Amino acid sequence: MALCVGSALGCEADGYGLALHLYADAAADLGEGSAVVVQMKDLQSREGGTRVGILLEQDIGPADPLDVDVPLNGGGYYHVHVVATSPAGRFVATRCYHIGGEYDSEVLLVGPLGDDEDRDGDSWPAEENCRERGSSEVGCTDQCPTVRAADCNEGESDLNPGAPEVCDDHIDQDCNSVDAICDGEDEG
């Protein structure tokens, strides 16, 4: 899975891809020099996900998105977590996508996350914070189930929905309520 930023890089998806249009909340100060990390995993696959960092060369605002084009090898159920870090703090968004071709998504980065929302500092909020642009209500298109959108253990930064699962250690690192067994199947 390759990550391309903007169509100028010539992303080719062979019929499968995700175009993310990342917008900043009006309170965000996501300008040049801010960092954006996109973490993506196919939840139907046991393979590890992709994590890519981007150093901004443009401002992201309520009307000025950062476009991230992600060509995919095929369809699937994808979990995407985006974290933008600026001097104003950390802004996040989590979405779940059923992809069977090309898919376009407008994503609002919400924040800044306060210590009360992310006590362990892993950029996963304690409660769902998915919102649409221009709305203060929680809820959005492509919203993940809570088990995939909110941190299950605010006391441990290594335990969150984006964490890699270690099989047969009796710890649920990725918050899906089960510990993976080493033959590649989940228990339960």
C-alpha positions in Angstrom: 0.0 0.0 0.0 1.6 3.3 -1.1 0.7 6.7 0.0 0.7 9.7 -2.3 0.0 13.3 -1.4 -1.9 15.1 -4.0 -2.7 14.0 -7.6 0.5 15.7 -8.8 2.4 12.6 -7.7 0.5 10.4 -10.2 -1.1 7.9 -7.8 -2.4 4.9 -9.7 -4.9 2.7 -7.8 -5.8 0.1 -10.3 -9.5 0.6 -9.5 -9.1 0.7 -5.7 -8.2 3.8 -3.7 -9.1 6.2 -1.0 -9.0 10.0 -1.5 -8.9 11.8 1.9 -9.6 15.5 2.0 -8.4 16.6 5.5 -9.9 19.8 6.8 -9.0 21.6 10.0 -11.4 22.8 12.6 -11.8 26.6 12.7 -9.8 26.5 16.0 -6.9 24.6 14.5 -3.6 26.3 13.6 -2.4 23.7 11.1 0.1 25.6 9.1 3.4 25.1 7.3 5.7 23.0 9.5 2.9 21.1 11.2 3.1 17.3 11.0 0.3 14.9 9.8 0.5 11.1 10.4 -1.9 8.8 8.5 -2.2 5.3 9.9 -4.2 2.8 7.8 -5.0 -0.9 8.2 -7.2 -3.4 6.4 -9.2 -5.0 9.2 -9.9 -8.1 7.1 -6.2 -8.8 6.8 -3.7 -10.0 9.5 -0.9 -8.0 7.8 0.4 -4.9 9.5 -0.9 -1.5 8.5 0.7 1.5 6.8 1.9 4.6 8.7 3.1 7.6 6.9 4.2 11.1 8.1 3.8 14.3 6.2 5.4 17.6 7.0 3.0 20.3 5.8 4.1 22.8 3.2 0.6 24.4 3.2 -2.0 25.5 5.6 -5.0 23.3 6.3 -8.2 25.1 7.2 -12.0 24.9 7.2 -12.0 25.6 3.5 -8.5 24.5 2.5 -7.9 20.7 2.7 -4.8 18.6 2.5 -5.6 16.0 -0.1 -4.1 12.5 0.5 -4.5 9.9 -2.2 -4.1 6.3 -1.1 -3.9 3.7 -3.9 -5.0 0.2 -2.6 -4.2 -3.3 -3.8 -7.8 -4.3 -3.5 -11.1 -3.8 -1.6 -11.5 -4.3 2.1 -12.6 -2.8 5.4 -10.1 -0.1 6.2 -9.4 1.6 9.6 -7.8 5.1 9.2 -6.5 7.2 12.0 -5.1 10.7 11.3 -3.1 12.8 13.7 -2.0 16.4 13.0 0.4 18.0 15.4 1.0 21.8 15.5 2.1 24.3 18.2 -1.7 24.5 19.1 -1.8 20.8 20.0 -2.9 17.4 18.5 -5.9 17.2 16.1 -7.3 13.8 15.2 -9.8 11.9 13.1 -10.7 8.2 12.8 -12.8 6.6 10.1 -13.7 3.1 8.9 -14.3 2.5 5.2 -15.7 -0.4 3.3 -13.9 0.0 0.0 -14.8 -1.8 -3.2 -13.4 0.7 -5.7 -12.5 4.4 -5.6 -13.7 6.3 -2.5 -13.7 10.0 -1.6 -14.0 11.2 2.0 -14.0 14.6 3.6 -12.5 14.3 7.1 -12.5 17.0 9.8 -9.5 16.9 12.2 -10.9 17.6 15.6 -9.0 19.1 18.6 -6.8 20.1 20.1 -7.0 17.0 22.3 -6.8 18.0 26.0 -5.3 15.9 28.8 -8.8 15.0 29.9 -9.5 13.6 26.4 -6.2 11.7 26.0 -4.7 11.0 29.4 -2.0 8.6 28.1 -0.9 10.8 25.2 -1.3 8.2 22.4 -3.5 10.5 20.2 -6.6 8.2 20.7 -9.4 10.1 22.5 -11.2 8.4 25.5 -14.5 9.0 23.7 -15.6 9.1 20.1 -15.1 12.6 18.6 -16.0 12.1 14.9 -17.7 15.2 13.5 -18.7 16.6 10.1 -17.4 19.9 8.9 -19.4 22.8 10.3 -21.0 20.7 13.1 -20.4 20.5 16.8 -22.4 17.3 17.1 -20.5 14.0 17.5 -21.2 11.7 14.5 -20.0 11.5 10.9 -20.1 9.6 7.7 -17.9 6.5 7.8 -17.9 6.6 11.6 -16.1 3.6 13.2 -17.7 1.5 15.9 -16.6 2.8 19.3 -14.2 -0.2 19.7 -12.2 1.2 16.7 -12.6 4.9 17.4 -12.0 5.4 21.2 -9.1 4.4 23.4 -9.9 1.3 25.5 -7.2 2.0 28.1 -6.3 5.6 28.9 -3.7 4.4 31.4 -1.5 2.6 28.8 -0.4 4.3 25.6 0.5 1.0 24.0 -3.1 -0.1 24.1 -5.4 1.6 21.6 -7.3 0.7 18.4 -4.3 1.3 16.2 -1.8 -0.7 18.2 -0.3 -3.9 16.7 -1.7 -7.0 18.3 0.7 -9.5 19.9 -0.7 -13.0 19.7 -1.2 -15.2 22.7 0.0 -12.8 25.3 -3.4 -12.4 27.0 -3.4 -8.7 26.3 -5.8 -7.0 23.9 -3.5 -4.3 22.4 -5.8 -3.2 19.6 -9.0 -2.8 21.7 -11.1 -5.3 19.7 -12.0 -7.3 22.9 -9.9 -10.4 22.0 -6.3 -11.5 22.1 -5.1 -12.8 18.7 -3.9 -16.4 18.7 -0.7 -17.2 16.9 -2.2 -19.1 14.1 -3.7 -15.9 12.8 -7.3 -16.3 14.0 -8.9 -14.3 16.8 -10.3 -16.1 19.8 -13.9 -15.7 20.8 
